[in-house]
């Protein structure tokens, strides 16, 4: 049976606009190969003319761009800690097969109780889970591992197993024989292939737009997945998504937003941009690395990314910096994480060299001594372009050398423990290391 026939034969998948098929790709732990498996599936299904799209669990800016390259469809983040169940259902809705790539382990989430885990998405969306198991260092022990995950929560249905990093046909036989007693379908054994390794840096994978070999990599992943997984069985395990409620977009009170966009400023959440456009806002983009001037707008947004890798080039972008300083006299300017650092006075790179930045906030940051700051954040602000209560996250290695002036956000961590105030504001300019994910509705 072909994939197209398998999809058409399933009842209710296409009967109404709200009954859409989906699957979740999860694993017992990080490093199991979920991203490569998901990318291979997206490209392989696209090559079979299946309308497919990807989504990513949790706060991740990098993997979604790989999803988009693999299948040619926009990829959104679904965050069960920062978003309400209705919000997640609304974002997940669509006409195409949805493959959601999980983060960390299936039941791993924020402290103290694991909220925001991939398992939460499975409960909210009522979708089956395909469990990717890194089998490189096990044989018969795979059975109790899989059985434990399958039995952990009756509302989280592990529907099939993908054995990854399998060493040989003999290894595959040992694994599949051991798993027979679980009764779960094995969708395939993906053999170990060092050629499909993905390069990383300190915030995750090297960005999709920086890989000149990206298409070759995606085609190779798709070829291996097509050979070693039963794609028809994958499709047959999909399930309809629940009905999606309507949600009124809540954009900032602006008409035209200018957003920095290049490899140094690439961390924008597509669901926020989509809502701004749906609400009638105009969005213009410009490249600080190309020394573009800031276009006229009601608000300028410098998102996060990797300015520390391009600090010298940014410091020499006179047209960009001068136009940003001029815009700051009358226009709200907001920076997140990397964008926040660029709004400061100076940025010290990993080699200890200091580079002059825009000088719009009394801020100095450094990568000469790296320190990890990571976690979900509850945010509250009465100032700046984003007023109200928000859910966000922090993920960076910068050290703050100087930060003088009134803060932008009051903050607490995922457990509600108060944190020091975050960010700075001065005149029309504001920013912080926090990335906003979603607004908290009253």
C-alpha positions as CSV (number, residue, x, y, z in Angstrom):
1,X,0.0,0.0,0.0
2,X,1.4,3.4,-0.9
3,X,1.6,6.3,1.5
4,X,-1.0,8.2,-0.4
5,X,-3.5,5.3,-0.2
6,X,-2.7,4.7,3.4
7,X,-3.6,8.3,4.3
8,X,-6.7,8.3,2.2
9,X,-7.9,5.0,3.6
10,X,-7.9,6.3,7.2
11,X,-11.2,7.6,8.3
12,X,-11.8,11.2,9.4
13,X,-8.3,12.5,8.5
14,X,-9.6,14.8,5.8
15,X,-13.3,14.9,6.5
16,X,-13.3,18.3,8.2
17,X,-10.8,21.2,8.3
18,X,-10.1,20.5,12.0
19,X,-9.4,16.7,11.7
20,X,-5.7,16.9,10.7
21,X,-3.1,14.1,11.1
22,X,-0.1,14.4,13.3
23,X,2.7,12.5,15.1
24,X,5.2,13.3,17.7
25,X,8.9,12.2,17.4
26,X,10.3,11.8,20.9
27,X,13.1,9.9,22.7
28,X,14.2,8.7,26.1
29,X,16.9,11.4,26.3
30,X,18.7,14.1,24.4
31,X,21.3,13.0,21.8
32,X,19.2,10.1,20.6
33,X,19.0,11.4,17.0
34,X,15.5,12.9,17.0
35,X,16.5,15.9,14.8
36,X,18.2,13.8,12.0
37,X,15.3,11.3,12.0
38,X,12.7,14.1,11.8
39,X,14.6,15.9,9.0
40,X,15.0,12.7,7.1
41,X,11.2,11.9,7.5
42,X,10.2,15.4,6.4
43,X,12.4,15.3,3.3
44,X,11.5,11.7,2.4
45,X,7.7,12.4,2.7
46,X,8.0,15.6,0.8
47,X,9.8,13.7,-2.0
48,X,6.8,11.3,-2.0
49,X,4.5,14.3,-2.7
50,X,3.0,14.1,0.8
51,X,2.0,17.5,2.2
52,X,4.0,17.6,5.4
53,X,5.1,20.2,7.9
54,X,7.2,20.2,11.0
55,X,6.9,21.7,14.5
56,X,9.4,21.9,17.4
57,X,8.7,21.4,21.1
58,X,9.9,24.0,23.4
59,X,12.1,27.1,23.0
60,X,14.3,26.5,20.0
61,X,15.2,28.9,17.2
62,X,17.6,26.6,15.2
63,X,15.9,23.3,14.6
64,X,12.8,24.8,13.0
65,X,14.8,26.4,10.2
66,X,16.1,22.9,9.4
67,X,12.5,21.6,9.3
68,X,11.6,24.4,6.9
69,X,14.5,23.5,4.6
70,X,13.6,19.8,4.7
71,X,10.0,20.1,3.7
72,X,9.5,23.7,2.4
73,X,6.7,24.5,4.9
74,X,6.9,27.0,7.8
75,X,7.7,25.4,11.2
76,X,6.3,26.8,14.5
77,X,7.3,26.2,18.1
78,X,4.8,24.5,20.4
79,X,5.8,25.2,24.0
80,X,3.7,23.5,26.7
81,X,5.3,25.5,29.5
82,X,4.8,28.9,27.9
83,X,1.6,28.4,25.9
84,X,-1.9,27.5,27.0
85,X,-3.5,24.3,25.6
86,X,-5.8,26.3,23.4
87,X,-2.8,28.3,22.1
88,X,-1.0,25.0,21.2
89,X,-4.1,23.6,19.4
90,X,-4.5,26.8,17.5
91,X,-0.8,26.8,16.3
92,X,-0.8,23.1,15.5
93,X,-3.9,23.3,13.2
94,X,-3.3,23.0,9.5
95,X,-4.0,21.0,6.4
96,X,-0.8,19.0,6.2
97,X,0.6,16.0,8.1
98,X,2.3,17.4,11.2
99,X,5.5,15.9,12.6
100,X,6.4,17.4,15.9
101,X,10.1,17.0,17.0
102,X,10.4,16.7,20.8
103,X,13.1,18.2,23.0
104,X,15.2,16.4,25.6
105,X,13.5,13.2,26.9
106,X,9.8,12.5,26.5
107,X,8.9,13.3,30.1
108,X,11.6,15.9,30.7
109,X,10.3,19.4,31.4
110,X,10.8,22.4,33.7
111,X,11.1,22.0,37.5
112,X,9.6,21.0,39.8
113,X,7.1,18.8,38.0
114,X,8.3,18.5,34.4
115,X,5.7,21.0,32.9
116,X,6.5,21.7,29.3
117,X,7.7,18.2,28.5
118,X,6.9,16.6,25.1
119,X,4.5,14.4,27.0
120,X,2.4,17.4,27.7
121,X,2.0,18.0,23.9
122,X,1.0,14.4,23.5
123,X,-1.7,14.9,26.1
124,X,-2.9,18.3,24.8
125,X,-3.0,17.2,21.1
126,X,-3.9,13.6,21.7
127,X,-1.2,12.5,19.3
128,X,0.7,9.2,19.2
129,X,4.4,9.2,20.0
130,X,7.2,7.5,17.9
131,X,10.0,6.8,20.3
132,X,13.5,7.1,18.8
133,X,15.9,4.9,20.8
134,X,19.7,5.3,20.7
135,X,20.5,1.7,20.5
136,X,24.3,2.1,20.1
137,X,25.2,0.9,23.5
138,X,22.5,-1.7,24.3
139,X,21.0,-5.0,23.1
140,X,18.3,-6.9,25.0
141,X,18.1,-4.1,27.6
142,X,16.2,-2.1,25.0
143,X,13.0,-4.0,26.0
144,X,12.6,-2.8,29.6
145,X,13.5,0.7,28.6
146,X,10.8,0.8,25.9
147,X,8.3,-1.0,28.1
148,X,8.9,1.5,30.9
149,X,8.3,4.5,28.6
150,X,5.2,2.9,27.1
151,X,3.7,2.2,30.5
152,X,4.6,5.5,32.2
153,X,1.4,7.4,31.4
154,X,-1.8,6.0,29.9
155,X,-2.5,9.4,28.3
156,X,0.8,9.3,26.4
157,X,0.6,6.6,23.8
158,X,3.9,5.3,22.5
159,X,2.7,3.9,19.2
160,X,5.9,2.8,17.5
161,X,9.7,2.4,17.9
162,X,12.5,3.7,15.7
163,X,15.8,2.1,16.6
164,X,18.6,4.5,15.8
165,X,22.4,4.2,15.6
166,X,22.2,0.4,15.1
167,X,25.6,-1.1,14.5
168,X,25.0,-4.1,12.3
169,X,22.3,-6.5,11.0
170,X,23.2,-8.8,13.9
171,X,22.7,-5.9,16.4
172,X,19.3,-5.2,14.7
173,X,18.2,-8.8,15.2
174,X,19.1,-8.7,18.9
175,X,17.2,-5.5,19.4
176,X,14.1,-6.5,17.4
177,X,13.9,-9.9,19.1
178,X,14.0,-8.4,22.5
179,X,11.3,-5.9,21.7
180,X,8.8,-8.6,20.4
181,X,7.4,-9.0,24.0
182,X,6.4,-5.3,24.2
183,X,4.0,-5.7,21.3
184,X,4.9,-2.3,19.9
185,X,5.6,-2.0,16.2
186,X,9.2,-1.4,15.2
187,X,9.2,1.0,12.3
188,X,12.8,0.4,11.3
189,X,16.4,0.2,12.3
190,X,18.5,3.3,11.3
191,X,22.1,2.2,10.9
192,X,24.9,4.2,12.4
193,X,26.2,6.8,9.9
194,X,28.9,9.3,10.8
195,X,28.2,11.2,7.6
196,X,24.9,12.4,9.0
197,X,26.5,14.1,12.1
198,X,25.4,17.8,12.4
199,X,28.0,20.4,13.5
200,X,27.2,22.4,16.6
201,X,28.3,25.5,18.5
202,X,27.5,27.0,21.9
203,X,23.8,27.6,21.4
204,X,23.1,24.4,19.4
205,X,23.4,23.3,15.8
206,X,25.1,25.5,13.3
207,X,22.3,27.5,11.7
208,X,20.7,26.1,8.6
209,X,21.5,29.1,6.5
210,X,25.2,28.7,7.3
211,X,25.5,25.2,5.9
212,X,26.5,25.1,2.2
213,X,26.0,21.4,2.2
214,X,22.5,21.5,3.6
215,X,20.6,20.1,0.6
216,X,23.1,17.3,0.3
217,X,22.7,16.5,4.0
218,X,18.9,16.5,3.8
219,X,18.8,14.3,0.7
220,X,21.2,11.9,2.3
221,X,19.1,11.7,5.5
222,X,16.0,11.2,3.4
223,X,17.6,8.4,1.4
224,X,18.6,6.6,4.6
225,X,15.2,7.0,6.2
226,X,13.5,5.8,3.0
227,X,15.6,2.7,3.0
228,X,15.5,1.8,6.7
229,X,12.1,3.0,7.9
230,X,8.6,1.8,6.9
231,X,7.2,5.1,5.8
232,X,3.8,3.6,5.1
233,X,3.6,2.4,8.7
234,X,4.6,5.9,9.9
235,X,1.8,7.4,8.1
236,X,-0.7,4.8,9.3
237,X,0.2,5.6,12.9
238,X,-0.8,9.3,12.5
239,X,-3.9,10.6,14.3
240,X,-6.3,13.5,13.9
241,X,-5.6,16.7,15.8
242,X,-8.2,18.1,18.1
243,X,-10.4,21.1,17.1
244,X,-8.5,24.4,17.2
245,X,-10.1,27.3,19.0
246,X,-10.0,30.8,17.5
247,X,-7.6,33.2,19.2
248,X,-7.4,36.9,18.6
249,X,-3.8,38.0,17.9
250,X,-2.3,40.3,20.5
251,X,0.5,42.2,18.7
252,X,2.4,45.2,20.1
253,X,0.5,48.5,19.5
254,X,2.4,49.4,16.3
255,X,1.6,49.5,12.6
256,X,5.1,49.0,11.1
257,X,7.9,47.0,12.7
258,X,11.5,46.9,11.3
259,X,13.3,43.6,12.2
260,X,17.0,42.9,11.9
261,X,17.5,39.7,10.0
262,X,20.7,37.9,9.0
263,X,22.9,35.2,10.5
264,X,23.8,37.4,13.5
265,X,20.1,38.3,14.2
266,X,18.1,35.2,13.3
267,X,16.2,34.2,16.5
268,X,12.6,35.3,15.9
269,X,9.6,33.2,16.8
270,X,7.5,32.7,13.6
271,X,4.2,32.4,15.6
272,X,4.7,36.0,16.8
273,X,5.6,37.3,13.4
274,X,2.6,35.5,11.9
275,X,0.3,37.1,14.4
276,X,1.6,40.6,13.8
277,X,1.0,40.1,10.1
278,X,-2.5,38.7,10.7
279,X,-3.2,41.8,12.8
280,X,-2.4,44.0,9.9
281,X,1.1,45.1,10.8
282,X,3.7,45.7,8.1
283,X,7.1,44.0,8.7
284,X,10.3,45.2,7.1
285,X,13.6,43.4,7.4
286,X,17.2,44.8,7.2
287,X,20.7,43.3,7.7
288,X,23.1,44.9,10.1
289,X,25.9,42.7,8.8
290,X,25.3,44.2,5.3
291,X,25.3,47.7,6.9
292,X,21.8,48.3,5.9
293,X,20.1,51.5,7.3
294,X,17.2,51.0,9.7
295,X,14.1,51.5,7.6
296,X,11.4,54.0,8.9
297,X,9.0,52.2,11.2
298,X,7.0,52.6,14.4
299,X,9.3,50.1,16.2
300,X,12.7,48.5,15.6
301,X,13.3,44.9,16.8
302,X,16.8,43.5,17.2
303,X,16.3,39.8,17.8
304,X,18.8,37.4,19.3
305,X,21.4,35.3,17.4
306,X,25.2,35.3,17.2
307,X,26.4,38.9,17.3
308,X,29.4,37.8,19.3
309,X,30.7,35.9,16.3
310,X,30.3,39.1,14.1
311,X,31.1,41.8,16.7
312,X,33.9,43.4,14.7
313,X,31.8,43.6,11.5
314,X,28.8,45.0,13.5
315,X,31.1,47.7,15.1
316,X,32.2,48.8,11.6
317,X,28.6,49.0,10.2
318,X,28.5,52.7,10.4
319,X,25.3,53.2,8.3
320,X,23.4,50.7,10.5
321,X,24.6,52.0,13.8
322,X,24.2,55.7,12.9
323,X,20.6,55.1,11.6
324,X,19.8,53.1,14.7
325,X,21.0,56.0,16.9
326,X,19.0,58.4,14.9
327,X,15.8,56.3,15.1
328,X,16.2,56.0,18.9
329,X,15.4,59.7,19.2
330,X,11.8,59.1,18.3
331,X,11.1,55.4,17.7
332,X,10.8,52.5,20.2
333,X,13.8,50.1,19.8
334,X,13.7,46.7,21.5
335,X,16.5,44.1,21.7
336,X,16.4,40.5,22.8
337,X,19.5,38.7,24.0
338,X,22.0,39.3,21.2
339,X,20.1,42.3,20.0
340,X,20.2,43.6,23.6
341,X,24.0,43.3,23.7
342,X,24.2,45.3,20.4
343,X,22.2,48.1,22.0
344,X,24.9,48.4,24.7
345,X,28.1,50.3,24.7
346,X,30.5,47.5,24.0
347,X,30.8,43.7,23.5
348,X,33.9,41.8,24.3
349,X,34.3,38.7,22.1
350,X,35.7,35.3,23.1
351,X,39.3,36.5,22.3
352,X,39.0,39.3,24.8
353,X,38.8,42.1,22.1
354,X,36.3,44.8,22.8
355,X,34.0,46.2,20.1
356,X,32.0,49.3,20.2
357,X,28.3,48.8,19.8
358,X,25.3,51.3,19.4
359,X,25.7,52.9,22.9
360,X,22.0,53.3,23.4
361,X,21.9,51.4,26.7
362,X,24.5,51.7,29.6
363,X,25.5,48.0,29.0
364,X,28.8,46.2,28.6
365,X,28.8,42.4,27.9
366,X,31.6,39.9,27.5
367,X,32.3,36.4,26.1
368,X,35.9,36.3,27.3
369,X,34.6,34.3,30.3
370,X,31.5,32.4,29.4
371,X,28.8,31.5,31.9
372,X,25.6,29.6,31.0
373,X,22.3,31.3,31.8
374,X,19.4,28.9,30.9
375,X,15.8,28.5,31.9
376,X,12.2,29.5,31.5
377,X,11.3,33.0,32.8
378,X,8.0,34.6,34.0
379,X,8.3,38.3,32.9
380,X,6.4,41.4,33.9
381,X,6.8,44.9,32.5
382,X,5.0,48.2,32.8
383,X,7.4,49.9,30.3
384,X,8.7,49.4,26.8
385,X,6.9,48.1,23.8
386,X,5.8,44.9,25.5
387,X,3.8,45.8,28.6
388,X,2.1,43.1,30.7
389,X,2.8,39.5,31.7
390,X,4.8,37.2,29.5
391,X,6.3,33.8,29.4
392,X,9.8,33.6,28.0
393,X,13.2,31.9,28.3
394,X,16.9,32.8,28.7
395,X,19.7,30.9,27.0
396,X,23.1,32.6,26.6
397,X,26.7,32.5,27.7
398,X,27.4,36.2,28.0
399,X,28.7,37.8,31.2
400,X,27.4,41.3,32.1
401,X,30.2,43.6,33.0
402,X,28.1,46.7,33.4
403,X,24.3,47.4,33.4
404,X,23.2,50.7,34.9
405,X,19.8,52.1,34.8
406,X,16.1,51.1,35.4
407,X,15.3,47.5,34.5
408,X,12.8,46.4,31.9
409,X,11.3,43.2,33.4
410,X,10.6,41.8,36.8
411,X,11.3,38.1,36.6
412,X,11.0,34.7,38.2
413,X,12.0,31.2,37.2
414,X,9.8,28.3,36.2
415,X,9.1,27.5,39.8
416,X,8.1,31.1,40.6
417,X,11.3,31.9,42.5
418,X,12.0,35.6,42.2
419,X,15.1,36.5,40.1
420,X,17.0,39.8,39.8
421,X,15.3,42.3,37.5
422,X,16.2,41.8,33.9
423,X,17.2,44.2,31.1
424,X,17.4,47.9,30.8
425,X,15.4,50.8,29.5
426,X,16.5,54.3,28.5
427,X,14.3,56.7,26.6
428,X,12.8,54.9,23.6
429,X,15.3,52.0,23.9
430,X,14.8,48.8,25.9
431,X,15.9,45.2,26.0
432,X,16.9,42.2,28.0
433,X,18.4,38.7,27.7
434,X,15.0,37.2,27.8
435,X,13.2,35.9,24.7
436,X,9.5,36.4,24.8
437,X,7.5,33.3,23.8
438,X,3.9,34.3,24.6
439,X,1.7,36.7,26.5
440,X,-0.1,35.6,29.6
441,X,-3.8,36.4,29.1
442,X,-5.9,37.6,32.1
